[in-house]
Amino acid sequence: MKIENITRITDGILQNFPSVDQINSIKMDPLKVERGDLFFDIKSSFENQKCAIEKGAYAIISEKITNILDNEVAWIEVDSLRLACIKLSRYEFSKKNSEIICLDDDAQEIMHIITKNKEFQKLPTDVYQTLVIIKKSGENIRYTCSDKRLAHSIDPSCKTLEECFNIQFFTPKSPFFSSFTCKDKFYYDIKIPNIFVQKLCMVIQYLTKKKIPFDVHNISMEEHFSPIFIDFKLNKKDFGQSSKVIIFENNMDFIDSEIKHLKYFSKDFIICIPKRYTNCFSHFNNSYFFVGKDDLKSHLNKSFRYALIFGEKKDYEELFTTKKIDMESLFL
């Protein structure tokens, strides 16, 4: 990419007359800069600029340039580095005959799972990393983005998922499976709670319209309503092999609907919430507020069918051990 084009697109001011006239790639981390790169000086740091030059950068773009360390390198000053990044992303995107689908985090997760990440590339919500991805990508790419504002700033004609109507639900056997019809097709015992089926159907509707292949039978919502089956000693069991289930949810917005969903299957459930959120969840019955993992563990020794925990699954998995059989002891 030509230096003069970068300066023009970003509304920047070239601070010198460099011997180089184009760059090869774009880097945000000065330690990862390679010869011929454009370095985005996100922190307006003299030390980072110096590091990038030593690594072989051909151009530096920053909101603050106080000292030109190397006159052979292009130094571009801009008013807003974030805006410059968006403008470059829009320029790179416009050359590649691609499209952006704007959707929320959950629909994005579903779309990537059921297409096995083969048809779409996920754009992060970080504008700088988004530029790096678009710059590196080829043509005719379908991107997904959960940041509506960012998606529209790069692709004003970006697509959104349409509501899916006429979904027919059938009585589920478990809180973790759903049977339903969508687009006149019957889906039986799909591993997704009813509360997320609407989003799944919106994705199915889009993929069907675009004739993009997908498979819903291996879907798993790891980010929400994520279960761990355990025995009375908190040992992990295989899925469905225990009557005691721990369920994790990290999004406060889903707690109400998930409690209502659980009530359909059993009244024997508890809700475990970090004590710092007492004011947010004080209206729930069967609520237990905990401080630390040991406190949570004491609540989980209570009798229940389901325990809904507000928090990240990965933060508490160490409480639930996988029981190992001592093969040597079998022969004693």
C-alpha positions as CSV (number, residue, x, y, z in Angstrom):
1,M,0.0,0.0,0.0
2,K,1.4,3.4,-1.0
3,I,2.4,5.8,1.7
4,E,0.7,8.7,-0.1
5,N,-2.6,6.7,-0.1
6,I,-2.4,6.0,3.6
7,T,-1.8,9.7,4.3
8,R,-4.7,10.7,2.0
9,I,-7.2,8.1,3.4
10,T,-6.5,8.8,7.0
11,D,-6.4,12.6,6.5
12,G,-2.9,12.5,8.0
13,I,0.0,14.8,7.6
14,L,3.3,13.4,6.3
15,Q,6.0,14.9,8.6
16,N,9.0,14.2,6.3
17,F,10.1,13.2,2.9
18,P,10.9,9.5,3.3
19,S,12.9,7.3,0.8
20,V,10.2,4.5,1.1
21,D,7.0,4.9,-0.8
22,Q,4.9,1.8,0.3
23,I,4.4,-0.7,3.1
24,N,3.8,-4.4,3.2
25,S,1.7,-5.1,6.2
26,I,0.2,-3.4,9.4
27,K,1.2,-4.1,13.0
28,M,-0.1,-2.8,16.3
29,D,2.5,-4.4,18.5
30,P,6.0,-2.9,18.1
31,L,7.6,-6.2,19.1
32,K,5.9,-8.0,16.1
33,V,6.9,-5.4,13.5
34,E,8.8,-6.8,10.5
35,R,10.7,-5.1,7.8
36,G,8.4,-3.1,5.5
37,D,5.5,-2.8,8.0
38,L,3.3,0.2,9.0
39,F,3.3,0.5,12.8
40,F,0.2,1.9,14.4
41,D,1.4,3.7,17.5
42,I,-1.7,3.2,19.6
43,K,-0.1,4.5,22.9
44,S,1.7,7.5,21.3
45,S,4.9,6.1,22.8
46,F,8.3,7.3,21.8
47,E,9.8,4.0,23.1
48,N,7.3,2.0,20.9
49,Q,8.2,4.1,17.9
50,K,11.9,3.5,18.5
51,C,11.3,-0.3,18.8
52,A,9.3,-0.4,15.6
53,I,12.0,1.4,13.7
54,E,14.6,-1.0,15.0
55,K,12.5,-3.9,13.9
56,G,12.4,-2.5,10.4
57,A,9.1,-0.5,10.1
58,Y,8.8,1.6,6.9
59,A,6.1,3.9,8.3
60,I,4.9,5.1,11.7
61,I,1.4,6.5,12.2
62,S,0.6,8.3,15.5
63,E,-1.3,11.1,17.1
64,K,1.9,12.4,18.6
65,I,5.2,12.7,16.7
66,T,7.8,14.7,18.6
67,N,11.0,13.4,17.2
68,I,11.7,11.9,13.7
69,L,14.1,9.1,14.6
70,D,14.8,8.0,11.0
71,N,14.2,10.2,7.9
72,E,14.1,7.3,5.6
73,V,10.9,6.1,7.4
74,A,7.5,7.7,6.7
75,W,6.1,9.6,9.7
76,I,2.3,10.3,9.5
77,E,0.5,12.3,12.2
78,V,-3.3,12.1,12.6
79,D,-5.8,13.7,14.8
80,S,-7.5,10.4,15.8
81,L,-5.7,7.1,15.4
82,R,-9.0,5.2,15.9
83,L,-10.7,7.1,13.1
84,A,-7.7,6.6,10.9
85,C,-7.9,2.9,11.6
86,I,-11.6,2.8,10.6
87,K,-10.9,4.7,7.4
88,L,-8.2,2.3,6.4
89,S,-10.4,-0.7,7.3
90,R,-13.2,0.7,5.1
91,Y,-10.7,1.3,2.2
92,E,-9.3,-2.3,2.4
93,F,-12.8,-3.7,2.8
94,S,-14.0,-1.9,-0.3
95,K,-11.4,-3.5,-2.5
96,K,-12.3,-7.1,-1.6
97,N,-15.9,-7.7,-2.7
98,S,-16.8,-8.9,0.8
99,E,-19.7,-8.5,3.2
100,I,-20.3,-8.0,6.9
101,I,-23.1,-9.6,8.8
102,C,-24.0,-7.7,11.9
103,L,-25.4,-9.8,14.7
104,D,-25.2,-10.2,18.5
105,D,-22.6,-12.3,20.3
106,D,-24.9,-15.3,20.8
107,A,-26.0,-15.4,17.2
108,Q,-22.4,-15.0,16.1
109,E,-21.4,-17.9,18.2
110,I,-24.2,-20.1,16.8
111,M,-23.4,-19.1,13.2
112,H,-19.7,-20.1,13.5
113,I,-20.5,-23.3,15.3
114,I,-23.0,-24.7,12.8
115,T,-21.0,-23.7,9.8
116,K,-17.8,-25.0,11.5
117,N,-16.1,-21.7,10.9
118,K,-15.7,-22.6,7.2
119,E,-17.9,-19.9,5.7
120,F,-17.3,-16.9,7.9
121,Q,-14.5,-14.9,9.5
122,K,-15.1,-13.3,12.9
123,L,-14.2,-9.6,13.3
124,P,-13.2,-8.6,16.8
125,T,-14.7,-5.5,18.5
126,D,-11.3,-4.0,18.7
127,V,-10.9,-1.6,15.7
128,Y,-7.2,-2.1,15.5
129,Q,-7.3,-5.9,15.3
130,T,-10.2,-5.6,12.8
131,L,-8.0,-3.6,10.4
132,V,-5.2,-6.2,10.7
133,I,-7.7,-9.0,9.9
134,I,-9.3,-7.3,6.9
135,K,-5.8,-6.3,5.5
136,K,-4.6,-9.9,5.7
137,S,-7.8,-11.5,4.3
138,G,-8.5,-12.4,0.7
139,E,-11.5,-11.5,-1.4
140,N,-15.1,-12.6,-1.2
141,I,-15.0,-13.1,2.5
142,R,-18.2,-13.1,4.7
143,Y,-17.3,-11.4,8.0
144,T,-19.4,-11.5,11.2
145,C,-19.3,-8.6,13.7
146,S,-21.1,-8.2,17.0
147,D,-20.3,-4.4,17.2
148,K,-23.1,-2.8,15.2
149,R,-21.4,0.7,15.2
150,L,-18.1,-0.7,14.0
151,A,-19.7,-2.9,11.3
152,H,-21.6,0.1,9.8
153,S,-18.6,2.3,9.9
154,I,-16.7,-0.2,7.7
155,D,-19.6,-1.4,5.6
156,P,-22.6,1.0,5.5
157,S,-24.6,-1.7,3.7
158,C,-23.8,-4.4,6.2
159,K,-26.4,-7.1,6.6
160,T,-28.4,-7.9,9.7
161,L,-30.4,-11.1,10.6
162,E,-34.1,-10.9,10.1
163,E,-36.6,-12.1,12.8
164,C,-37.8,-15.6,12.2
165,F,-41.5,-16.1,12.7
166,N,-43.8,-19.2,12.8
167,I,-41.4,-21.3,14.9
168,Q,-43.2,-24.2,16.4
169,F,-41.9,-25.7,19.7
170,F,-42.4,-29.3,20.9
171,T,-42.3,-30.3,24.5
172,P,-38.6,-30.7,25.4
173,K,-37.3,-33.7,27.4
174,S,-34.5,-31.8,29.0
175,P,-33.6,-28.1,29.7
176,F,-30.6,-28.6,27.4
177,F,-32.4,-29.9,24.3
178,S,-35.1,-28.5,22.0
179,S,-37.3,-29.8,19.3
180,F,-38.9,-27.4,16.9
181,T,-39.8,-26.5,13.3
182,C,-38.0,-23.7,11.4
183,K,-38.5,-22.9,7.7
184,D,-40.9,-25.9,7.4
185,K,-38.2,-28.3,8.6
186,F,-38.4,-30.3,11.8
187,Y,-35.4,-30.3,14.1
188,Y,-35.4,-33.0,16.8
189,D,-33.5,-33.0,20.1
190,I,-31.0,-30.2,19.2
191,K,-28.6,-29.5,22.0
192,I,-29.7,-25.9,22.7
193,P,-32.1,-24.6,25.3
194,N,-35.5,-23.3,24.1
195,I,-34.6,-19.7,25.1
196,F,-31.9,-19.6,22.4
197,V,-33.9,-21.3,19.6
198,Q,-35.2,-17.9,18.2
199,K,-31.6,-16.9,17.6
200,L,-30.7,-20.2,16.0
201,C,-33.7,-19.9,13.7
202,M,-32.6,-16.4,12.6
203,V,-29.2,-17.9,11.7
204,I,-30.8,-20.9,9.9
205,Q,-33.0,-18.5,7.9
206,Y,-30.0,-16.5,6.7
207,L,-27.9,-19.5,5.8
208,T,-30.8,-21.2,4.0
209,K,-31.4,-18.0,2.0
210,K,-27.7,-17.8,1.0
211,K,-27.5,-21.5,0.4
212,I,-24.7,-21.9,2.8
213,P,-24.3,-25.5,4.3
214,F,-24.7,-25.9,8.0
215,D,-25.2,-28.7,10.6
216,V,-27.1,-28.0,13.8
217,H,-26.6,-31.5,15.4
218,N,-23.2,-30.7,17.0
219,I,-24.2,-27.3,18.4
220,S,-23.1,-26.5,21.9
221,M,-23.7,-23.2,23.6
222,E,-20.6,-23.0,25.7
223,E,-20.9,-19.3,26.6
224,H,-24.4,-19.6,28.1
225,F,-26.4,-22.0,30.2
226,S,-23.4,-24.3,30.2
227,P,-23.9,-27.5,32.3
228,I,-21.6,-29.7,34.3
229,F,-23.2,-33.0,35.5
230,I,-21.8,-34.0,38.9
231,D,-22.3,-36.6,41.6
232,F,-23.0,-35.9,45.3
233,K,-19.2,-35.5,45.9
234,L,-18.9,-32.9,43.1
235,N,-17.1,-35.3,40.8
236,K,-17.8,-34.6,37.1
237,K,-19.9,-37.1,35.2
238,D,-20.6,-37.5,31.5
239,F,-23.4,-35.4,30.0
240,G,-26.7,-36.8,31.2
241,Q,-25.2,-39.4,33.5
242,S,-26.3,-37.7,36.8
243,S,-29.4,-36.1,38.3
244,K,-27.4,-33.2,39.7
245,V,-26.4,-30.4,37.4
246,I,-24.4,-27.2,37.7
247,I,-25.2,-24.6,35.1
248,F,-23.1,-21.5,34.4
249,E,-24.3,-18.2,33.0
250,N,-22.1,-15.1,32.7
251,N,-24.7,-12.7,31.3
252,M,-27.0,-11.0,33.8
253,D,-29.6,-10.4,31.0
254,F,-30.3,-14.1,30.6
255,I,-30.7,-15.0,34.3
256,D,-34.5,-14.3,34.5
257,S,-35.4,-16.3,31.4
258,E,-33.1,-19.2,32.4
259,I,-34.8,-19.4,35.9
260,K,-38.2,-19.5,34.2
261,H,-36.9,-22.1,31.8
262,L,-35.6,-24.3,34.7
263,K,-38.9,-24.0,36.6
264,Y,-40.6,-25.8,33.8
265,F,-38.5,-28.9,34.5
266,S,-38.1,-28.8,38.3
267,K,-38.7,-26.6,41.3
268,D,-35.7,-28.2,43.0
269,F,-33.1,-25.7,42.0
270,I,-30.9,-23.1,43.6
271,I,-29.2,-19.9,42.4
272,C,-25.6,-19.1,43.5
273,I,-24.4,-15.6,43.0
274,P,-21.2,-13.8,44.0
275,K,-21.9,-11.6,47.0
276,R,-20.9,-8.4,45.2
277,Y,-24.0,-8.7,43.1
278,T,-26.4,-8.9,46.1
279,N,-28.4,-5.8,45.0
280,C,-28.9,-7.1,41.5
281,F,-30.3,-10.5,42.5
282,S,-32.0,-10.0,45.8
283,H,-35.5,-10.6,44.4
284,F,-34.8,-14.3,43.5
285,N,-36.0,-17.1,45.7
286,N,-33.6,-20.0,46.6
287,S,-30.7,-17.6,46.2
288,Y,-27.3,-18.1,47.9
289,F,-24.7,-15.5,47.9
290,F,-21.1,-16.6,48.1
291,V,-17.6,-15.2,48.7
292,G,-14.9,-17.3,47.1
293,K,-14.8,-20.8,45.8
294,D,-14.9,-22.5,49.2
295,D,-18.1,-20.7,50.1
296,L,-19.6,-21.7,46.8
297,K,-18.6,-25.3,47.3
298,S,-20.5,-25.4,50.7
299,H,-23.7,-24.3,48.9
300,L,-23.2,-26.9,46.2
301,N,-23.2,-29.7,48.8
302,K,-26.9,-28.9,49.4
303,S,-29.6,-31.0,47.9
304,F,-30.8,-29.8,44.5
305,R,-31.6,-30.9,40.9
306,Y,-30.1,-27.8,39.2
307,A,-27.8,-25.1,40.5
308,L,-27.6,-22.0,38.3
309,I,-24.3,-20.1,39.0
310,F,-23.8,-16.5,37.8
311,G,-20.1,-16.5,36.6
312,E,-17.7,-17.8,34.1
313,K,-17.5,-21.6,33.9
314,K,-13.7,-21.6,33.6
315,D,-13.3,-19.7,36.9
316,Y,-14.9,-22.6,38.9
317,E,-14.2,-25.8,37.0
318,E,-11.5,-26.7,39.5
319,L,-14.2,-27.4,42.1
320,F,-15.5,-30.3,40.0
321,T,-13.0,-33.1,39.7
322,T,-13.0,-36.0,37.3
323,K,-13.1,-39.2,39.3
324,K,-10.2,-41.5,38.3
325,I,-10.2,-45.2,38.8
326,D,-7.0,-46.5,40.5
327,M,-6.3,-49.5,38.2
328,E,-3.6,-50.8,40.5
329,S,-6.0,-51.1,43.4
330,L,-8.4,-53.3,41.3
331,F,-5.9,-56.1,41.6
332,L,-5.1,-55.9,45.3
